[in-house]
Amino acid sequence: MSIGRFIAVVGPSGVGKDSVMAGMVAQAPSLVAVRRVITRSADAGGEDFDAVSDAEFARRVAQEAFVLQWQAHGLRYGIPAGVVDEMARGQDVLANLSRSVLPMAQALFERFEVLSLTATPEVLEARLRARQRENAAQIETRLARADFALPAGISATRIDNSGALPDTVARALAALYPVRA
Protein backbone atom coordinates (compact mmCIF):
# COMPACT_ATOMS: atom_id res chain seq x y z
CA MET A 1 0.00 0.00 0.00
CA SER A 2 1.33 3.41 -0.88
CA ILE A 3 1.21 6.40 1.39
CA GLY A 4 -1.64 8.83 0.83
CA ARG A 5 -1.29 12.40 -0.37
CA PHE A 6 -1.65 15.55 1.67
CA ILE A 7 -3.74 17.80 -0.57
CA ALA A 8 -3.76 21.42 0.53
CA VAL A 9 -6.76 23.44 -0.62
CA VAL A 10 -6.03 27.16 -0.65
CA GLY A 11 -7.68 30.30 -1.88
CA PRO A 12 -9.02 33.61 -0.70
CA SER A 13 -11.74 33.90 1.91
CA GLY A 14 -15.12 33.26 0.36
CA VAL A 15 -13.83 31.22 -2.57
CA GLY A 16 -15.68 28.13 -1.34
CA LYS A 17 -12.85 25.91 -0.14
CA ASP A 18 -14.97 24.01 2.35
CA SER A 19 -17.88 23.59 -0.07
CA VAL A 20 -15.56 22.25 -2.76
CA MET A 21 -13.89 19.90 -0.29
CA ALA A 22 -17.26 18.58 0.91
CA GLY A 23 -18.33 18.03 -2.69
CA MET A 24 -15.12 16.19 -3.45
CA VAL A 25 -15.52 13.87 -0.46
CA ALA A 26 -19.14 13.19 -1.44
CA GLN A 27 -18.01 12.17 -4.94
CA ALA A 28 -14.85 10.32 -3.82
CA PRO A 29 -15.47 8.82 -0.37
CA SER A 30 -11.89 7.54 -0.20
CA LEU A 31 -10.83 11.18 0.33
CA VAL A 32 -10.70 12.37 3.92
CA ALA A 33 -11.48 16.00 4.73
CA VAL A 34 -9.39 17.22 7.66
CA ARG A 35 -11.38 18.83 10.45
CA ARG A 36 -9.39 21.89 11.54
CA VAL A 37 -9.10 23.10 15.11
CA ILE A 38 -9.76 26.85 15.32
CA THR A 39 -9.92 29.43 18.10
CA ARG A 40 -13.29 30.58 16.79
CA SER A 41 -16.69 30.44 18.44
CA ALA A 42 -18.51 27.16 17.76
CA ASP A 43 -21.57 29.10 16.60
CA ALA A 44 -19.63 31.04 13.94
CA GLY A 45 -21.02 28.75 11.25
CA GLY A 46 -19.49 27.96 7.91
CA GLU A 47 -17.03 25.09 7.89
CA ASP A 48 -17.06 21.99 10.05
CA PHE A 49 -14.36 22.60 12.67
CA ASP A 50 -13.45 21.99 16.29
CA ALA A 51 -13.81 25.22 18.26
CA VAL A 52 -11.37 25.70 21.14
CA SER A 53 -10.26 28.51 23.42
CA ASP A 54 -6.83 30.10 23.09
CA ALA A 55 -5.78 28.29 26.27
CA GLU A 56 -6.91 24.91 24.93
CA PHE A 57 -5.16 25.55 21.62
CA ALA A 58 -1.94 26.38 23.48
CA ARG A 59 -2.31 23.19 25.54
CA ARG A 60 -2.66 21.13 22.36
CA VAL A 61 0.39 22.82 20.83
CA ALA A 62 2.38 21.88 23.94
CA GLN A 63 1.17 18.29 23.55
CA GLU A 64 2.25 18.27 19.88
CA ALA A 65 -1.34 17.54 18.83
CA PHE A 66 -0.94 19.42 15.55
CA VAL A 67 1.12 18.54 12.51
CA LEU A 68 0.64 22.13 11.27
CA GLN A 69 -0.51 25.32 12.97
CA TRP A 70 -0.73 29.00 12.07
CA GLN A 71 -2.39 32.32 12.85
CA ALA A 72 -4.58 34.33 10.49
CA HIS A 73 -7.34 36.91 10.83
CA GLY A 74 -6.87 37.03 14.63
CA LEU A 75 -7.48 33.28 14.99
CA ARG A 76 -5.27 30.22 15.50
CA TYR A 77 -5.65 27.18 13.25
CA GLY A 78 -4.34 23.64 13.65
CA ILE A 79 -4.26 20.47 11.57
CA PRO A 80 -4.50 17.45 13.90
CA ALA A 81 -1.50 15.13 13.89
CA GLY A 82 -3.83 12.18 13.18
CA VAL A 83 -3.71 12.99 9.46
CA VAL A 84 -0.32 11.29 9.35
CA ASP A 85 -1.95 7.99 10.39
CA GLU A 86 -4.66 8.36 7.73
CA MET A 87 -2.03 8.97 5.08
CA ALA A 88 -0.01 5.97 6.31
CA ARG A 89 -3.13 3.87 5.62
CA GLY A 90 -3.01 5.08 2.01
CA GLN A 91 -5.77 7.68 2.25
CA ASP A 92 -5.53 11.04 0.54
CA VAL A 93 -6.40 13.88 2.90
CA LEU A 94 -7.81 17.30 1.98
CA ALA A 95 -6.92 20.21 4.23
CA ASN A 96 -8.01 23.84 4.04
CA LEU A 97 -4.70 25.64 4.60
CA SER A 98 -3.34 29.13 4.74
CA ARG A 99 -0.95 29.94 1.92
CA SER A 100 1.59 30.94 4.58
CA VAL A 101 2.08 27.34 5.79
CA LEU A 102 2.40 25.73 2.36
CA PRO A 103 6.24 25.61 2.47
CA MET A 104 6.09 23.89 5.87
CA ALA A 105 3.50 21.40 4.62
CA GLN A 106 5.53 20.72 1.49
CA ALA A 107 8.58 19.97 3.65
CA LEU A 108 6.58 17.66 5.95
CA PHE A 109 4.75 15.49 3.45
CA GLU A 110 6.39 13.26 0.88
CA ARG A 111 3.28 13.27 -1.31
CA PHE A 112 2.04 16.88 -1.33
CA GLU A 113 -0.25 18.67 -3.78
CA VAL A 114 -1.98 22.03 -3.81
CA LEU A 115 -5.38 22.93 -5.25
CA SER A 116 -5.61 26.71 -5.52
CA LEU A 117 -9.21 27.86 -5.83
CA THR A 118 -10.02 31.22 -7.40
CA ALA A 119 -13.15 33.23 -8.11
CA THR A 120 -13.95 36.63 -9.51
CA PRO A 121 -13.83 39.57 -7.07
CA GLU A 122 -17.61 40.01 -7.43
CA VAL A 123 -18.25 36.38 -6.47
CA LEU A 124 -15.89 36.59 -3.49
CA GLU A 125 -17.54 39.74 -2.18
CA ALA A 126 -21.04 38.30 -2.55
CA ARG A 127 -20.07 35.09 -0.74
CA LEU A 128 -18.34 36.93 2.11
CA ARG A 129 -21.38 39.16 2.63
CA ALA A 130 -23.77 36.21 2.46
CA ARG A 131 -21.99 34.20 5.15
CA GLN A 132 -22.37 37.09 7.63
CA ARG A 133 -19.29 36.10 9.63
CA GLU A 134 -17.30 39.31 9.08
CA ASN A 135 -18.12 42.99 9.30
CA ALA A 136 -17.67 45.35 6.33
CA ALA A 137 -14.10 46.31 7.29
CA GLN A 138 -13.09 42.67 7.68
CA ILE A 139 -14.61 41.83 4.31
CA GLU A 140 -12.61 44.63 2.67
CA THR A 141 -9.42 43.35 4.32
CA ARG A 142 -10.08 39.82 3.08
CA LEU A 143 -10.85 41.04 -0.45
CA ALA A 144 -7.62 43.06 -0.50
CA ARG A 145 -5.68 39.84 0.22
CA ALA A 146 -7.46 37.79 -2.46
CA ASP A 147 -4.76 38.23 -5.13
CA PHE A 148 -1.76 37.26 -3.00
CA ALA A 149 0.56 34.86 -4.80
CA LEU A 150 1.57 31.47 -3.51
CA PRO A 151 4.93 31.27 -1.75
CA ALA A 152 8.01 30.71 -3.92
CA GLY A 153 8.61 27.07 -4.76
CA ILE A 154 4.97 26.02 -4.41
CA SER A 155 3.25 24.71 -7.51
CA ALA A 156 -0.50 24.37 -7.63
CA THR A 157 -3.38 23.32 -9.79
CA ARG A 158 -5.57 26.42 -10.21
CA ILE A 159 -9.31 25.90 -10.42
CA ASP A 160 -11.89 28.66 -10.86
CA ASN A 161 -14.88 28.36 -8.52
CA SER A 162 -16.88 31.31 -9.82
CA GLY A 163 -19.53 29.06 -11.34
CA ALA A 164 -21.52 26.02 -10.33
CA LEU A 165 -20.11 23.97 -7.44
CA PRO A 166 -20.59 20.58 -9.18
CA ASP A 167 -18.47 21.80 -12.11
CA THR A 168 -15.68 22.90 -9.78
CA VAL A 169 -15.80 19.60 -7.88
CA ALA A 170 -15.58 17.65 -11.15
CA ARG A 171 -12.56 19.69 -12.31
CA ALA A 172 -10.81 19.28 -8.94
CA LEU A 173 -11.32 15.52 -8.90
CA ALA A 174 -10.18 15.24 -12.52
CA ALA A 175 -7.01 17.13 -11.62
CA LEU A 176 -6.27 14.83 -8.67
CA TYR A 177 -7.35 11.60 -10.34
CA PRO A 178 -6.74 11.95 -14.08
CA VAL A 179 -8.08 9.19 -16.27
CA ARG A 180 -5.19 7.17 -17.54
CA ALA A 181 -5.33 5.78 -21.08
N, C-alpha and C positions, 0 to 999 in steps of 0.2 A: 504494500500500500504506500502510495506517495503522500508526502506531506501536503496539506491544504494550503491555499493562498490566503494572504491577508490582503483584502481589497478595500482600499481607502476610497470613500466617496466624499468628494469635496465640492465646494461651490459656495457662492454668496448666500447670505441669509435670505430665505424666501424662495430659493430656487427649487425646492421640493425634494431635498435629499432623502428625508425620511419616507415620503410617499413613494418615491422611486424604489427605495430599498424594500419597502413592504410589498410593492408590486413584484419585484424580482423574486423575493422569497415565496410569494404565492404561486409564481409560475415555475420556480425551480426550488422545490422544498429541500433539496440537499444543501442549499445555501443557508448560512446561519447569520442572522442580523444580530450584531453586538448591541446589548443594552448598556448604554453609557450611564455612568454615575455623575450626577451634576449637583452643584450647590444651588439649586433652583427650587422654588416652592413646588410641591407635588401637584398643586392645583393650577399650575401655569399652562397646562394643556400642551397641545402639539405632539411632539414625539413621545414614544414609550421610553421612559428613563427611570432610574432609581434616584429619588430626591434625598439628599443628605445635607446636614448642617456643615458649616465650615469646620467645626471641631471634629465631626465624624469623618469628614474627608481627610483631614490631617492625620487622624488615627489610622485610617486605611493606608495612607501614604507611608506612615511609619512601619506598618505591617507588610509593606511591599505587595499590597493587594492589586496594584495597577501595573500593567505592562507599559502603558503610556498615560501621561497626564499633562494638562496645560491649563492656562488661564486665558479667557477671552470674554469681552463684554461684561466684565465685573463678576464673572462666574468661574468656578473651577470644574474641569471635566476630567473624567478618568475612564480608561478602557480596562475592564477587569482582566487580571492575569489568566483567568480560565480560558481565554481564547487560544492560548498556546496549546492546551490539551485538546481542544476541538480541532485545531489544525493538525496536531499529531495523529489524530484519528482520520485524517484525510479530508476533512471538511473545509470548504472555502468559507471564510467569514467576511462579512460586509461591515465596515465601521465608518460612521459619520465622523470625520476628522477635521481638525483645523489645518489649514495649509501650513501653519507654522511648525507642526510636528511631523510633517512628511519626511524630512531628512532622517529624523530619529527612527521613524517606523521603517523606512527603507533599510537602515542599518541593522535593525532588529530582526527583520523577517527575510528569510531566504527567498521565499516566493511572494513577491510584493507587486501589486498593481494599483493604479490610480484611475478612477473614473471621475472626471471633472465635469460637473453639470453646469450648464449656462442657461440663461434666459434673457430676454430683452429687458431693458430697464423698466419699461411700462409693466411688464408681467411681474417683475420682482416687487415693484412698489405696490401693486394691487394685492399681491399675496401677503406682503408684510402688513398692510393695513387690515386685511381681512382676518388675519390671525389674532389681532388685538392683544398682542403680548408686549409690544413696545409703544412708547409714546412717540409723538411726531419727531422730536429731536433725535431719538434713538433710531428711528426709521431712516432719517436723513444720514446719520452716521453710518449705518449699515449699507445704504445705497452708495455712499461715497467709497466704501471699501470693495464694492462688487467687482471692479476691474483689476484687482491686485493679481499680479502674476504668480505662478507657482515658484517655489524656491529653485535655485540653480541646481541642475543635476536630476531633477524630477521630471520624468516623462509621464504623460497621461493620455488617456483616451477621452476626447472632448465630446460631450453629447448635449445637444440643445434640448431643454425641457420647457420651451415656450408654448408648445402645443399640447396635444392630448397625452395624458399619462400612459395609456397602454402602448402608444407608439414609442415613447421614451423607454419604457420597460423593455420592449422588444429589441430596440437598438442596443441597449445596455447588455442584455443577455447575449445578443449576437456578437457583441464585441468580446465578451468574456468566454463564450463557448462557440467559436466559429465552426461552421459545418465544414468538415474535412472531406474532400473528394477522394 
